[in-house]
Amino acid sequence: MISNDRKAVVVGGSNGIGLAICKALVQRGYYIEICDCAQPEEGVLATDSYSYHYSNLLDFDEDAFESLASDQSVELLMVTAGIGRIADFQFHHTAEIEKMLTIDTVSTMKIFRIFYDRILSDKPFYTGVMGSISGWMSTPSASVYAAAKAAVVRFVESVNIELEAYGSPNRILDISPASFKGSKFYGGKNDLAITGALAAEILEHLFVRETRFIPQYKETFKAVLERYHNDPHEYGLHSFKYKHESGRLDNNKRVKIGYLSGTFDLFHVGHLNLLRRAKAQCDYLIVGVHGSGAWKGKETFILFEERKAIVGACKYVDKVVDSCREDSDAWDLWHYDKLFVGSDYKGTERFIRYEEYFKDKGVEIVYFPYTQSTSSTQLRNAILSGKKSE
């Protein structure tokens, strides 16, 4: 059984190089705190060698990371979580841009800030993050990913200078590989027989507190970087041509757009739960707000524009619009992939008609069961009862 007195936090430790690093750390006697949006694959790590913490970097849980940072038995932090793809810029939806920068850059920096007192201290604390060779040069046809990783690369470079200036012996290791096999990141399968050697090499550089590790630097990337710096424009054109001719581009739609509509009068936790559950199933959530509750035979208490403002302030909502008479009409405007609605509508004439309408449009209707919580009806009845008693 692994002792809990030496711990490592690995963000993104359930897959790919992160999982390989976890296994290598276990072999060195570390107990692993894995933070990821999915459980690690069964059988790779002994069940008594790690704890799993659900972590969605798009919905950053500051308290969870603060709890891990305050654990004095934690002496290592590795951030390997990241997303990206090779695609020309015009094929990136705004939601994908935000998602990539949030996961690869913003949330990564937040994690380091939360752990920074540990990194800045005199006590040994080992820290690393997955950058990318794309962050060291212009990368046409992967511009958003390159921008996210360039920010990480410059962040690490800058903070390491601050650490040196403050007299801390600790450093952050920027690991900047090119593509490699054995990881789900590139659409394949986890294969520790391939990633294991790279993980071991990463740890060798981490434990001597280096600041930069570019795998195959001498063999390949020293010459590549020199070529880029000698003529960035020529290199960029060559890179663009290579990606297009090699069939590596993924210029397909990757963002799932969701849509739901409602009155959202007397906004309450039931509304919040609905919006959260909808956003969990799509990348970009559009919410249509009804002008009144007349379609349900109910009066509204909050003005239409105020209800739109309230819904729009919710972090799970990407766009607020005036609802259409029919949700099918909204598809003509927004071309959404998923329509969210309460389960009490399933089987109604209206939604039987919708199901038929969407058959050839690739739209999934998601019926959410209602949960026990505060409801608009309860609030409305309480207000009306109060009015009657006056």
Disulfide bonds with the S-S distance in Angstrom:
none
